[in-house]
Amino acid sequence: MRRKKIFRFFDRYLGIPLVLFLALFTRRKRRLPIEDIQNVFIY
């Protein structure tokens, strides 16, 4: 039970800031503006 609390602590206080920090170095994909979409095909 104690081990679960330790993992939860590290996940919250180290994991979240680490993911946010690493997200600064990733490239974001450019999305098409919604106005440019002319039709949608549903199969």
mmCIF entry with sequence, helices, sheets and N, C-alpha, C, O atoms, coordinates in Angstrom:
data_MODEL
# 
_entry.id   MODEL 
# 
_entity.id                         1 
_entity.type                       polymer 
_entity.pdbx_number_of_molecules   1 
# 
_entity_poly.entity_id                      1 
_entity_poly.type                           'polypeptide(L)' 
_entity_poly.nstd_linkage                   no 
_entity_poly.nstd_monomer                   no 
_entity_poly.pdbx_seq_one_letter_code       MRRKKIFRFFDRYLGIPLVLFLALFTRRKRRLPIEDIQNVFIY 
_entity_poly.pdbx_seq_one_letter_code_can   MRRKKIFRFFDRYLGIPLVLFLALFTRRKRRLPIEDIQNVFIY 
_entity_poly.pdbx_strand_id                 A 
# 
loop_
_entity_poly_seq.entity_id 
_entity_poly_seq.num 
_entity_poly_seq.mon_id 
_entity_poly_seq.hetero 
1 1  MET n 
1 2  ARG n 
1 3  ARG n 
1 4  LYS n 
1 5  LYS n 
1 6  ILE n 
1 7  PHE n 
1 8  ARG n 
1 9  PHE n 
1 10 PHE n 
1 11 ASP n 
1 12 ARG n 
1 13 TYR n 
1 14 LEU n 
1 15 GLY n 
1 16 ILE n 
1 17 PRO n 
1 18 LEU n 
1 19 VAL n 
1 20 LEU n 
1 21 PHE n 
1 22 LEU n 
1 23 ALA n 
1 24 LEU n 
1 25 PHE n 
1 26 THR n 
1 27 ARG n 
1 28 ARG n 
1 29 LYS n 
1 30 ARG n 
1 31 ARG n 
1 32 LEU n 
1 33 PRO n 
1 34 ILE n 
1 35 GLU n 
1 36 ASP n 
1 37 ILE n 
1 38 GLN n 
1 39 ASN n 
1 40 VAL n 
1 41 PHE n 
1 42 ILE n 
1 43 TYR n 
# 
_struct_asym.id          A 
_struct_asym.entity_id   1 
# 
loop_
_struct_conf.conf_type_id 
_struct_conf.id 
_struct_conf.pdbx_PDB_helix_id 
_struct_conf.beg_label_comp_id 
_struct_conf.beg_label_asym_id 
_struct_conf.beg_label_seq_id 
_struct_conf.pdbx_beg_PDB_ins_code 
_struct_conf.end_label_comp_id 
_struct_conf.end_label_asym_id 
_struct_conf.end_label_seq_id 
_struct_conf.pdbx_end_PDB_ins_code 
_struct_conf.beg_auth_comp_id 
_struct_conf.beg_auth_asym_id 
_struct_conf.beg_auth_seq_id 
_struct_conf.end_auth_comp_id 
_struct_conf.end_auth_asym_id 
_struct_conf.end_auth_seq_id 
_struct_conf.pdbx_PDB_helix_class 
_struct_conf.details 
_struct_conf.pdbx_PDB_helix_length 
HELX_P HELX_P1 AA1 ARG A 2  ? PHE A 10 ? ARG A 2  PHE A 10 1 ? 9 
HELX_P HELX_P2 AA2 ASP A 11 ? GLY A 15 ? ASP A 11 GLY A 15 3 ? 5 
HELX_P HELX_P3 AA3 ILE A 16 ? ALA A 23 ? ILE A 16 ALA A 23 1 ? 8 
HELX_P HELX_P4 AA4 ILE A 34 ? ASP A 36 ? ILE A 34 ASP A 36 5 ? 3 
# 
_struct_conf_type.id          HELX_P 
_struct_conf_type.criteria    ? 
_struct_conf_type.reference   ? 
# 
loop_
_atom_site.group_PDB 
_atom_site.id 
_atom_site.type_symbol 
_atom_site.label_atom_id 
_atom_site.label_alt_id 
_atom_site.label_comp_id 
_atom_site.label_asym_id 
_atom_site.label_entity_id 
_atom_site.label_seq_id 
_atom_site.pdbx_PDB_ins_code 
_atom_site.Cartn_x 
_atom_site.Cartn_y 
_atom_site.Cartn_z 
_atom_site.occupancy 
_atom_site.B_iso_or_equiv 
_atom_site.pdbx_formal_charge 
_atom_site.auth_seq_id 
_atom_site.auth_comp_id 
_atom_site.auth_asym_id 
_atom_site.auth_atom_id 
_atom_site.pdbx_PDB_model_num 
ATOM 1   N N  . MET A 1 1  ? 0.826   -1.201 0.000   1.00 0.00 ? 1  MET A N  1 
ATOM 2   C CA . MET A 1 1  ? 0.000   0.000  0.000   1.00 0.00 ? 1  MET A CA 1 
ATOM 3   C C  . MET A 1 1  ? 0.863   1.255  0.000   1.00 0.00 ? 1  MET A C  1 
ATOM 4   O O  . MET A 1 1  ? 0.539   2.244  -0.658  1.00 0.00 ? 1  MET A O  1 
ATOM 5   N N  . ARG A 1 2  ? 1.947   1.208  0.733   1.00 0.00 ? 2  ARG A N  1 
ATOM 6   C CA . ARG A 1 2  ? 2.843   2.367  0.805   1.00 0.00 ? 2  ARG A CA 1 
ATOM 7   C C  . ARG A 1 2  ? 3.460   2.647  -0.558  1.00 0.00 ? 2  ARG A C  1 
ATOM 8   O O  . ARG A 1 2  ? 3.659   3.802  -0.935  1.00 0.00 ? 2  ARG A O  1 
ATOM 9   N N  . ARG A 1 3  ? 3.756   1.593  -1.287  1.00 0.00 ? 3  ARG A N  1 
ATOM 10  C CA . ARG A 1 3  ? 4.374   1.738  -2.605  1.00 0.00 ? 3  ARG A CA 1 
ATOM 11  C C  . ARG A 1 3  ? 3.446   2.484  -3.565  1.00 0.00 ? 3  ARG A C  1 
ATOM 12  O O  . ARG A 1 3  ? 3.906   3.280  -4.384  1.00 0.00 ? 3  ARG A O  1 
ATOM 13  N N  . LYS A 1 4  ? 2.167   2.232  -3.466  1.00 0.00 ? 4  LYS A N  1 
ATOM 14  C CA . LYS A 1 4  ? 1.184   2.899  -4.322  1.00 0.00 ? 4  LYS A CA 1 
ATOM 15  C C  . LYS A 1 4  ? 1.173   4.407  -4.062  1.00 0.00 ? 4  LYS A C  1 
ATOM 16  O O  . LYS A 1 4  ? 1.061   5.196  -5.001  1.00 0.00 ? 4  LYS A O  1 
ATOM 17  N N  . LYS A 1 5  ? 1.288   4.807  -2.805  1.00 0.00 ? 5  LYS A N  1 
ATOM 18  C CA . LYS A 1 5  ? 1.310   6.225  -2.461  1.00 0.00 ? 5  LYS A CA 1 
ATOM 19  C C  . LYS A 1 5  ? 2.562   6.903  -2.998  1.00 0.00 ? 5  LYS A C  1 
ATOM 20  O O  . LYS A 1 5  ? 2.512   8.051  -3.438  1.00 0.00 ? 5  LYS A O  1 
ATOM 21  N N  . ILE A 1 6  ? 3.683   6.192  -2.962  1.00 0.00 ? 6  ILE A N  1 
ATOM 22  C CA . ILE A 1 6  ? 4.928   6.759  -3.482  1.00 0.00 ? 6  ILE A CA 1 
ATOM 23  C C  . ILE A 1 6  ? 4.819   6.989  -4.983  1.00 0.00 ? 6  ILE A C  1 
ATOM 24  O O  . ILE A 1 6  ? 5.205   8.046  -5.481  1.00 0.00 ? 6  ILE A O  1 
ATOM 25  N N  . PHE A 1 7  ? 4.293   5.997  -5.709  1.00 0.00 ? 7  PHE A N  1 
ATOM 26  C CA . PHE A 1 7  ? 4.136   6.150  -7.156  1.00 0.00 ? 7  PHE A CA 1 
ATOM 27  C C  . PHE A 1 7  ? 3.174   7.288  -7.489  1.00 0.00 ? 7  PHE A C  1 
ATOM 28  O O  . PHE A 1 7  ? 3.412   8.037  -8.436  1.00 0.00 ? 7  PHE A O  1 
ATOM 29  N N  . ARG A 1 8  ? 2.126   7.422  -6.747  1.00 0.00 ? 8  ARG A N  1 
ATOM 30  C CA . ARG A 1 8  ? 1.164   8.496  -6.976  1.00 0.00 ? 8  ARG A CA 1 
ATOM 31  C C  . ARG A 1 8  ? 1.814   9.863  -6.740  1.00 0.00 ? 8  ARG A C  1 
ATOM 32  O O  . ARG A 1 8  ? 1.568   10.813 -7.483  1.00 0.00 ? 8  ARG A O  1 
ATOM 33  N N  . PHE A 1 9  ? 2.643   9.950  -5.701  1.00 0.00 ? 9  PHE A N  1 
ATOM 34  C CA . PHE A 1 9  ? 3.356   11.192 -5.406  1.00 0.00 ? 9  PHE A CA 1 
ATOM 35  C C  . PHE A 1 9  ? 4.278   11.578 -6.562  1.00 0.00 ? 9  PHE A C  1 
ATOM 36  O O  . PHE A 1 9  ? 4.251   12.717 -7.027  1.00 0.00 ? 9  PHE A O  1 
ATOM 37  N N  . PHE A 1 10 ? 5.094   10.626 -7.025  1.00 0.00 ? 10 PHE A N  1 
ATOM 38  C CA . PHE A 1 10 ? 6.014   10.914 -8.121  1.00 0.00 ? 10 PHE A CA 1 
ATOM 39  C C  . PHE A 1 10 ? 5.269   11.235 -9.411  1.00 0.00 ? 10 PHE A C  1 
ATOM 40  O O  . PHE A 1 10 ? 5.691   12.101 -10.178 1.00 0.00 ? 10 PHE A O  1 
ATOM 41  N N  . ASP A 1 11 ? 4.186   10.551 -9.645  1.00 0.00 ? 11 ASP A N  1 
ATOM 42  C CA . ASP A 1 11 ? 3.411   10.795 -10.851 1.00 0.00 ? 11 ASP A CA 1 
ATOM 43  C C  . ASP A 1 11 ? 2.842   12.207 -10.855 1.00 0.00 ? 11 ASP A C  1 
ATOM 44  O O  . ASP A 1 11 ? 2.870   12.883 -11.883 1.00 0.00 ? 11 ASP A O  1 
ATOM 45  N N  . ARG A 1 12 ? 2.339   12.645 -9.747  1.00 0.00 ? 12 ARG A N  1 
ATOM 46  C CA . ARG A 1 12 ? 1.715   13.968 -9.687  1.00 0.00 ? 12 ARG A CA 1 
ATOM 47  C C  . ARG A 1 12 ? 2.738   15.096 -9.691  1.00 0.00 ? 12 ARG A C  1 
ATOM 48  O O  . ARG A 1 12 ? 2.607   16.049 -10.459 1.00 0.00 ? 12 ARG A O  1 
ATOM 49  N N  . TYR A 1 13 ? 3.750   14.997 -8.843  1.00 0.00 ? 13 TYR A N  1 
ATOM 50  C CA . TYR A 1 13 ? 4.649   16.129 -8.647  1.00 0.00 ? 13 TYR A CA 1 
ATOM 51  C C  . TYR A 1 13 ? 5.883   16.110 -9.541  1.00 0.00 ? 13 TYR A C  1 
ATOM 52  O O  . TYR A 1 13 ? 6.565   17.130 -9.646  1.00 0.00 ? 13 TYR A O  1 
ATOM 53  N N  . LEU A 1 14 ? 6.191   15.013 -10.176 1.00 0.00 ? 14 LEU A N  1 
ATOM 54  C CA . LEU A 1 14 ? 7.298   14.966 -11.126 1.00 0.00 ? 14 LEU A CA 1 
ATOM 55  C C  . LEU A 1 14 ? 6.828   14.667 -12.539 1.00 0.00 ? 14 LEU A C  1 
ATOM 56  O O  . LEU A 1 14 ? 7.382   15.201 -13.500 1.00 0.00 ? 14 LEU A O  1 
ATOM 57  N N  . GLY A 1 15 ? 5.827   13.833 -12.678 1.00 0.00 ? 15 GLY A N  1 
ATOM 58  C CA . GLY A 1 15 ? 5.371   13.412 -13.997 1.00 0.00 ? 15 GLY A CA 1 
ATOM 59  C C  . GLY A 1 15 ? 4.707   14.526 -14.778 1.00 0.00 ? 15 GLY A C  1 
ATOM 60  O O  . GLY A 1 15 ? 5.027   14.733 -15.948 1.00 0.00 ? 15 GLY A O  1 
ATOM 61  N N  . ILE A 1 16 ? 3.797   15.242 -14.160 1.00 0.00 ? 16 ILE A N  1 
ATOM 62  C CA . ILE A 1 16 ? 3.068   16.307 -14.862 1.00 0.00 ? 16 ILE A CA 1 
ATOM 63  C C  . ILE A 1 16 ? 4.015   17.431 -15.301 1.00 0.00 ? 16 ILE A C  1 
ATOM 64  O O  . ILE A 1 16 ? 3.966   17.835 -16.463 1.00 0.00 ? 16 ILE A O  1 
ATOM 65  N N  . PRO A 1 17 ? 4.876   17.952 -14.413 1.00 0.00 ? 17 PRO A N  1 
ATOM 66  C CA . PRO A 1 17 ? 5.805   18.984 -14.886 1.00 0.00 ? 17 PRO A CA 1 
ATOM 67  C C  . PRO A 1 17 ? 6.767   18.473 -15.958 1.00 0.00 ? 17 PRO A C  1 
ATOM 68  O O  . PRO A 1 17 ? 7.131   19.222 -16.865 1.00 0.00 ? 17 PRO A O  1 
ATOM 69  N N  . LEU A 1 18 ? 7.178   17.224 -15.867 1.00 0.00 ? 18 LEU A N  1 
ATOM 70  C CA . LEU A 1 18 ? 8.073   16.656 -16.869 1.00 0.00 ? 18 LEU A CA 1 
ATOM 71  C C  . LEU A 1 18 ? 7.397   16.596 -18.231 1.00 0.00 ? 18 LEU A C  1 
ATOM 72  O O  . LEU A 1 18 ? 8.013   16.940 -19.239 1.00 0.00 ? 18 LEU A O  1 
ATOM 73  N N  . VAL A 1 19 ? 6.154   16.169 -18.278 1.00 0.00 ? 19 VAL A N  1 
ATOM 74  C CA . VAL A 1 19 ? 5.422   16.104 -19.542 1.00 0.00 ? 19 VAL A CA 1 
ATOM 75  C C  . VAL A 1 19 ? 5.216   17.508 -20.110 1.00 0.00 ? 19 VAL A C  1 
ATOM 76  O O  . VAL A 1 19 ? 5.364   17.707 -21.315 1.00 0.00 ? 19 VAL A O  1 
ATOM 77  N N  . LEU A 1 20 ? 4.885   18.462 -19.285 1.00 0.00 ? 20 LEU A N  1 
ATOM 78  C CA . LEU A 1 20 ? 4.708   19.837 -19.760 1.00 0.00 ? 20 LEU A CA 1 
ATOM 79  C C  . LEU A 1 20 ? 6.024   20.411 -20.293 1.00 0.00 ? 20 LEU A C  1 
ATOM 80  O O  . LEU A 1 20 ? 6.032   21.122 -21.297 1.00 0.00 ? 20 LEU A O  1 
ATOM 81  N N  . PHE A 1 21 ? 7.124   20.103 -19.625 1.00 0.00 ? 21 PHE A N  1 
ATOM 82  C CA . PHE A 1 21 ? 8.432   20.571 -20.077 1.00 0.00 ? 21 PHE A CA 1 
ATOM 83  C C  . PHE A 1 21 ? 8.804   19.955 -21.419 1.00 0.00 ? 21 PHE A C  1 
ATOM 84  O O  . PHE A 1 21 ? 9.292   20.651 -22.309 1.00 0.00 ? 21 PHE A O  1 
ATOM 85  N N  . LEU A 1 22 ? 8.577   18.659 -21.565 1.00 0.00 ? 22 LEU A N  1 
ATOM 86  C CA . LEU A 1 22 ? 8.901   17.991 -22.826 1.00 0.00 ? 22 LEU A CA 1 
ATOM 87  C C  . LEU A 1 22 ? 7.991   18.452 -23.958 1.00 0.00 ? 22 LEU A C  1 
ATOM 88  O O  . LEU A 1 22 ? 8.396   18.429 -25.120 1.00 0.00 ? 22 LEU A O  1 
ATOM 89  N N  . ALA A 1 23 ? 6.786   18.865 -23.641 1.00 0.00 ? 23 ALA A N  1 
ATOM 90  C CA . ALA A 1 23 ? 5.855   19.340 -24.665 1.00 0.00 ? 23 ALA A CA 1 
ATOM 91  C C  . ALA A 1 23 ? 6.344   20.637 -25.307 1.00 0.00 ? 23 ALA A C  1 
ATOM 92  O O  . ALA A 1 23 ? 5.936   20.965 -26.422 1.00 0.00 ? 23 ALA A O  1 
ATOM 93  N N  . LEU A 1 24 ? 7.198   21.366 -24.627 1.00 0.00 ? 24 LEU A N  1 
ATOM 94  C CA . LEU A 1 24 ? 7.732   22.602 -25.197 1.00 0.00 ? 24 LEU A CA 1 
ATOM 95  C C  . LEU A 1 24 ? 8.627   22.324 -26.406 1.00 0.00 ? 24 LEU A C  1 
ATOM 96  O O  . LEU A 1 24 ? 8.804   23.195 -27.258 1.00 0.00 ? 24 LEU A O  1 
ATOM 97  N N  . PHE A 1 25 ? 9.190   21.119 -26.486 1.00 0.00 ? 25 PHE A N  1 
ATOM 98  C CA . PHE A 1 25 ? 10.138  20.795 -27.539 1.00 0.00 ? 25 PHE A CA 1 
ATOM 99  C C  . PHE A 1 25 ? 9.534   20.003 -28.689 1.00 0.00 ? 25 PHE A C  1 
ATOM 100 O O  . PHE A 1 25 ? 10.251  19.614 -29.611 1.00 0.00 ? 25 PHE A O  1 
ATOM 101 N N  . THR A 1 26 ? 8.253   19.763 -28.654 1.00 0.00 ? 26 THR A N  1 
ATOM 102 C CA . THR A 1 26 ? 7.623   19.022 -29.746 1.00 0.00 ? 26 THR A CA 1 
ATOM 103 C C  . THR A 1 26 ? 7.012   19.993 -30.741 1.00 0.00 ? 26 THR A C  1 
ATOM 104 O O  . THR A 1 26 ? 6.616   21.104 -30.390 1.00 0.00 ? 26 THR A O  1 
ATOM 105 N N  . ARG A 1 27 ? 6.945   19.554 -31.976 1.00 0.00 ? 27 ARG A N  1 
ATOM 106 C CA . ARG A 1 27 ? 6.339   20.384 -33.003 1.00 0.00 ? 27 ARG A CA 1 
ATOM 107 C C  . ARG A 1 27 ? 4.849   20.105 -33.040 1.00 0.00 ? 27 ARG A C  1 
ATOM 108 O O  . ARG A 1 27 ? 4.404   18.965 -32.905 1.00 0.00 ? 27 ARG A O  1 
ATOM 109 N N  . ARG A 1 28 ? 4.108   21.151 -33.222 1.00 0.00 ? 28 ARG A N  1 
ATOM 110 C CA . ARG A 1 28 ? 2.666   20.982 -33.323 1.00 0.00 ? 28 ARG A CA 1 
ATOM 111 C C  . ARG A 1 28 ? 2.281   20.906 -34.781 1.00 0.00 ? 28 ARG A C  1 
ATOM 112 O O  . ARG A 1 28 ? 2.838   21.609 -35.625 1.00 0.00 ? 28 ARG A O  1 
ATOM 113 N N  . LYS A 1 29 ? 1.327   20.048 -35.067 1.00 0.00 ? 29 LYS A N  1 
ATOM 114 C CA . LYS A 1 29 ? 0.845   19.918 -36.437 1.00 0.00 ? 29 LYS A CA 1 
ATOM 115 C C  . LYS A 1 29 ? -0.080  21.080 -36.752 1.00 0.00 ? 29 LYS A C  1 
ATOM 116 O O  . LYS A 1 29 ? -0.884  21.502 -35.921 1.00 0.00 ? 29 LYS A O  1 
ATOM 117 N N  . ARG A 1 30 ? 0.050   21.580 -37.949 1.00 0.00 ? 30 ARG A N  1 
ATOM 118 C CA . ARG A 1 30 ? -0.847  22.647 -38.378 1.00 0.00 ? 30 ARG A CA 1 
ATOM 119 C C  . ARG A 1 30 ? -2.150  22.023 -38.848 1.00 0.00 ? 30 ARG A C  1 
ATOM 120 O O  . ARG A 1 30 ? -2.144  21.065 -39.621 1.00 0.00 ? 30 ARG A O  1 
ATOM 121 N N  . ARG A 1 31 ? -3.227  22.548 -38.396 1.00 0.00 ? 31 ARG A N  1 
ATOM 122 C CA . ARG A 1 31 ? -4.541  22.057 -38.794 1.00 0.00 ? 31 ARG A CA 1 
ATOM 123 C C  . ARG A 1 31 ? -5.107  22.950 -39.881 1.00 0.00 ? 31 ARG A C  1 
ATOM 124 O O  . ARG A 1 31 ? -4.814  24.144 -39.956 1.00 0.00 ? 31 ARG A O  1 
ATOM 125 N N  . LEU A 1 32 ? -5.917  22.342 -40.708 1.00 0.00 ? 32 LEU A N  1 
ATOM 126 C CA . LEU A 1 32 ? -6.618  23.122 -41.722 1.00 0.00 ? 32 LEU A CA 1 
ATOM 127 C C  . LEU A 1 32 ? -7.727  23.924 -41.056 1.00 0.00 ? 32 LEU A C  1 
ATOM 128 O O  . LEU A 1 32 ? -8.414  23.414 -40.170 1.00 0.00 ? 32 LEU A O  1 
ATOM 129 N N  . PRO A 1 33 ? -7.905  25.154 -41.467 1.00 0.00 ? 33 PRO A N  1 
ATOM 130 C CA . PRO A 1 33 ? -9.036  25.923 -40.915 1.00 0.00 ? 33 PRO A CA 1 
ATOM 131 C C  . PRO A 1 33 ? -10.353 25.272 -41.330 1.00 0.00 ? 33 PRO A C  1 
ATOM 132 O O  . PRO A 1 33 ? -10.456 24.715 -42.423 1.00 0.00 ? 33 PRO A O  1 
ATOM 133 N N  . ILE A 1 34 ? -11.325 25.339 -40.485 1.00 0.00 ? 34 ILE A N  1 
ATOM 134 C CA . ILE A 1 34 ? -12.620 24.719 -40.749 1.00 0.00 ? 34 ILE A CA 1 
ATOM 135 C C  . ILE A 1 34 ? -13.268 25.322 -41.990 1.00 0.00 ? 34 ILE A C  1 
ATOM 136 O O  . ILE A 1 34 ? -14.022 24.641 -42.685 1.00 0.00 ? 34 ILE A O  1 
ATOM 137 N N  . GLU A 1 35 ? -12.985 26.576 -42.275 1.00 0.00 ? 35 GLU A N  1 
ATOM 138 C CA . GLU A 1 35 ? -13.578 27.233 -43.432 1.00 0.00 ? 35 GLU A CA 1 
ATOM 139 C C  . GLU A 1 35 ? -13.127 26.597 -44.751 1.00 0.00 ? 35 GLU A C  1 
ATOM 140 O O  . GLU A 1 35 ? -13.838 26.683 -45.752 1.00 0.00 ? 35 GLU A O  1 
ATOM 141 N N  . ASP A 1 36 ? -11.944 25.957 -44.760 1.00 0.00 ? 36 ASP A N  1 
ATOM 142 C CA . ASP A 1 36 ? -11.414 25.360 -45.984 1.00 0.00 ? 36 ASP A CA 1 
ATOM 143 C C  . ASP A 1 36 ? -12.040 23.998 -46.306 1.00 0.00 ? 36 ASP A C  1 
ATOM 144 O O  . ASP A 1 36 ? -11.853 23.489 -47.412 1.00 0.00 ? 36 ASP A O  1 
ATOM 145 N N  . ILE A 1 37 ? -12.752 23.420 -45.399 1.00 0.00 ? 37 ILE A N  1 
ATOM 146 C CA . ILE A 1 37 ? -13.370 22.115 -45.622 1.00 0.00 ? 37 ILE A CA 1 
ATOM 147 C C  . ILE A 1 37 ? -14.665 22.334 -46.418 1.00 0.00 ? 37 ILE A C  1 
ATOM 148 O O  . ILE A 1 37 ? -15.576 23.036 -45.978 1.00 0.00 ? 37 ILE A O  1 
ATOM 149 N N  . GLN A 1 38 ? -14.715 21.717 -47.592 1.00 0.00 ? 38 GLN A N  1 
ATOM 150 C CA . GLN A 1 38 ? -15.873 21.942 -48.464 1.00 0.00 ? 38 GLN A CA 1 
ATOM 151 C C  . GLN A 1 38 ? -16.896 20.817 -48.377 1.00 0.00 ? 38 GLN A C  1 
ATOM 152 O O  . GLN A 1 38 ? -18.095 21.069 -48.494 1.00 0.00 ? 38 GLN A O  1 
ATOM 153 N N  . ASN A 1 39 ? -16.453 19.594 -48.176 1.00 0.00 ? 39 ASN A N  1 
ATOM 154 C CA . ASN A 1 39 ? -17.406 18.494 -48.051 1.00 0.00 ? 39 ASN A CA 1 
ATOM 155 C C  . ASN A 1 39 ? -16.808 17.382 -47.192 1.00 0.00 ? 39 ASN A C  1 
ATOM 156 O O  . ASN A 1 39 ? -15.597 17.304 -46.987 1.00 0.00 ? 39 ASN A O  1 
ATOM 157 N N  . VAL A 1 40 ? -17.691 16.538 -46.705 1.00 0.00 ? 40 VAL A N  1 
ATOM 158 C CA . VAL A 1 40 ? -17.280 15.442 -45.833 1.00 0.00 ? 40 VAL A CA 1 
ATOM 159 C C  . VAL A 1 40 ? -17.873 14.167 -46.415 1.00 0.00 ? 40 VAL A C  1 
ATOM 160 O O  . VAL A 1 40 ? -19.056 14.111 -46.753 1.00 0.00 ? 40 VAL A O  1 
ATOM 161 N N  . PHE A 1 41 ? -17.028 13.145 -46.524 1.00 0.00 ? 41 PHE A N  1 
ATOM 162 C CA . PHE A 1 41 ? -17.482 11.866 -47.053 1.00 0.00 ? 41 PHE A CA 1 
ATOM 163 C C  . PHE A 1 41 ? -17.661 10.894 -45.885 1.00 0.00 ? 41 PHE A C  1 
ATOM 164 O O  . PHE A 1 41 ? -16.720 10.653 -45.127 1.00 0.00 ? 41 PHE A O  1 
ATOM 165 N N  . ILE A 1 42 ? -18.862 10.340 -45.739 1.00 0.00 ? 42 ILE A N  1 
ATOM 166 C CA . ILE A 1 42 ? -19.145 9.356  -44.695 1.00 0.00 ? 42 ILE A CA 1 
ATOM 167 C C  . ILE A 1 42 ? -19.484 8.055  -45.376 1.00 0.00 ? 42 ILE A C  1 
ATOM 168 O O  . ILE A 1 42 ? -20.365 8.004  -46.234 1.00 0.00 ? 42 ILE A O  1 
ATOM 169 N N  . TYR A 1 43 ? -18.784 6.997  -44.994 1.00 0.00 ? 43 TYR A N  1 
ATOM 170 C CA . TYR A 1 43 ? -18.989 5.699  -45.586 1.00 0.00 ? 43 TYR A CA 1 
ATOM 171 C C  . TYR A 1 43 ? -19.800 4.822  -44.674 1.00 0.00 ? 43 TYR A C  1 
ATOM 172 O O  . TYR A 1 43 ? -20.079 3.672  -45.011 1.00 0.00 ? 43 TYR A O  1 
# 
